[in-house]
Amino acid sequence: MDHALTIEGAMKRFGSTQALAGAELNLRHGEWLGLLGPNGAGKTTIVRSVSGRVRLDGGEVCLFGTRLNGTRSDAVVRRRLGVVPQEIALYPSLSARENLGAFGSLNGVRDRELRERVEWALAWTGLAERADEPIKRFSGGMKRRLNIACSVLHRPPVILLDEPTVGVDPQSRQRIWEMLEELRKDGASLLLTTHQLDEAQLVCDRIVIIDHGKTISAGTFAELVQQTIGAGRRVTLTLDGGVPASLRERGFQLDNGDAISRQVTDIVRDLPAMLEEAKAAGAKIRDIQIEAPSLQAVFLHLTGRELRE
């Protein structure tokens, strides 16, 4: 079986709002899959449908080949699932150790194994020295790391991560990505929703983009680039003393008054030619910027630039 999780034709309506309108995705074993989309695209509804908090109106969810049909038998399959919610889901008056013990027990971890897993989690999150403090004293990043640990103490082979780094500083965010990569190396399959597109580009093996409840594109970053904006690079030359009129007539785009740019397919061949054209026109080059394709550019190409609230 190639897929740990499969969603096909997912449909869900909340009153007059169509949250899902046929969304599909496949999460492979040991894969880190990014689930991206604008606000209201249906990402959280997908996560909740897999975790059992939302029942679909149509379509199906299969976990390890077993269809989840909304009955009590689903609970057996979902024991192999870890869910990291967007909201901090911890007991503020309890310590880190006590929170881990409570959530581990709820997920069926007992006795010696529970004690060992709690000690592992405290070391894994870097919270061992603060283990017995009430977590209401913790920073946002510390709570986020503990939130993740409480969700994976039972070693789930599939982990759903709904915006696991929202609201944390860059250092905490980097630590969280390192923690999650450790889980993936141990064989876990990760489904990640995030608005941190630059980081999703770096950490995810494949990416699924949804909008208006539908899957609109899926593949590796390289595949998405080829399907949308193309693999060329944009070269921008910032000039001193303004842009000569002759350059405006040679296929350059005028940017911000003192810069010109052009899309190129072969940087080794095309950059020297651009520099020679600028020199021949009498331009003085102050700076050169080469912009590679990005997931953000792909995302905006597919979903548009209008604000989503």
C-alpha angles and dihedrals in degrees: 000000000000098000129065091187131020128183119186129182094344112192126183133160127188105197106299093348118096101209096174125024106178102319117177136188142156124212113201126212111277092005130136105217123187118213108198135175143131121280109293094019092124104260097128091043089057091051091048093048091055093046093049099249092112128038114214121235090216143355126046144266119210122191114192089343095307117117114230105223104172097262131121091262088071089072092069092055094042091059084080090059130090119198123197106190126212090238120068104258104191138116104254096201093053126080124248090258092050093048091051091048093050096048092042090055092048088055094051101261111141146185117329094005090054092051091049093047092049091053090047091051094049091053093042092054095041091241101115093110091052096040097121100042121103105260092228084084092056126105121245092259093051091050091049092053092048090047089058093046093052089055097051103038090108092056098245114195091214120048125188113204117192108192094321094178101044114139098005131123122254094259093053091044091054091049091051092052089051091050092050093048088056089056091049092050088053089059104267121142113226128204109191130189114191145146091214093100096172090056094044087055090056102042107033123088091202136005133216117197119199131184131177089004095303133105105244101174141001137179144083118317090257091051092049091050092052091047093051129013099009129236098275123119130232115230117200123193117198110206136202117227099019134288116300112238092235092064092056088063096051102073098276122137115229112231125189096335099282103049136071128195141187136187111240134187100198113038095189092054102033103042096063089048091052092050091049092051091051092048093048090053091054096250121153111219116216100173142004124210125187115196118198122203112280136197088240090059090048091047094051091045090056101037104029131235102270117120118258117205 
